């Protein structure tokens, strides 16, 4: 019997620059995109670390232009954060956006860009492909190895009216240029390295078991899982290990290629609620939830979890398919523990009384639509409880 029409897209930045020293190309990219008044969206930590000034100097030297810096991005950026940045962008007649940092800076920059050209409020763009006009030229310079927001069509912004993270999925927010330089990641503390690395692992695993995975996304996801399992511990143990940092930069980008096109699952749908309610670190929430959600999903994709176990270096010789699949979940939990991720949500201050409303919101999150097993509301509450 012939299959019904199934069309799959593949979204990626026009240009991606990788490797040690890649950030030095930013001035040339600004010049190539015709930027006369670039707007840098970053945070206070990046500025304090001297990275913002380094980028300003590169742009001045290569493109001969001065930039406007907005370094008020907050973790889990909000609709207010986007509004405030947009005011600065407009006031200074900026014509190009550079996001500098981790996922929060990139998401805030995307939010600013989409409203700058489309108008309205960032809340208007929750959902899939709600914009109608292209953003200003956009360069994303990454300083963490986790979110992959520097190359995706995903933008996550917290709605301050209801404390829910809005998933904005729009091909127009994909940056024109993505820059991943491990030199800019060397200063990440171990805890952030661990959290962002586990975020990347979550992206790869969820993409691999997604209902819309393809051979292209599968290849990206499995290689990302392989690289993370081999390099995350070393990157956490010794931040100056450039081999581990470089491999993690490739891993998070590959994981981004996978989920940017195969989407995600209920780990992210549930983690978004924890971020919205408690303002918790996204990567940590993902890491805690990942083995529990995938244990729920296992019966839907047993063979794929065997592949994940192999990619994580597990010896499955002589094991039944189910026992081999369980090895994947054990490997995820062991890696999470080895890099210092908290063992449960209680350690983060999550309260039982909030589980039901968070579960209700998770059921509406677009990321959950491609989860391989459809959970009931009661299932989601149970998974939160397992993770406590």
Secondary structure, DSSP 8 states (H G I E B T S, - for coil): -------------SEEEESTTGGGGHHHHHHHTT-SSEEEE--HHHHHTTHHHHHHHHHHHHH----EEE----SS-BHHHHHHHHHHHHHTT--EEEEEESHHHHHHHHHHHHHHHH-S-GGGG-EES---S--SEEEEEE-SSS--TTT-SEEEEEETTTTEEEEEE-GGGS-SEEEE-GGGTTT--HHHHHHHHHHHHHHHHHHHT-TT--HHHHHHHHHHHHHHHHHHHHHHH-TT-HHHHHHHHHHHHHHHHHHHHH---HHHHHHHHHHHHH---HHHHHHHHHHHHHHHHGGGSHHHHHHHHHHTT---TT--HHHHHHHHHHHHHHHHHHTT--SSGGGGT--GGGHHHHHHHHTT-GGGGG-SS---HHHHHHHHHHH-
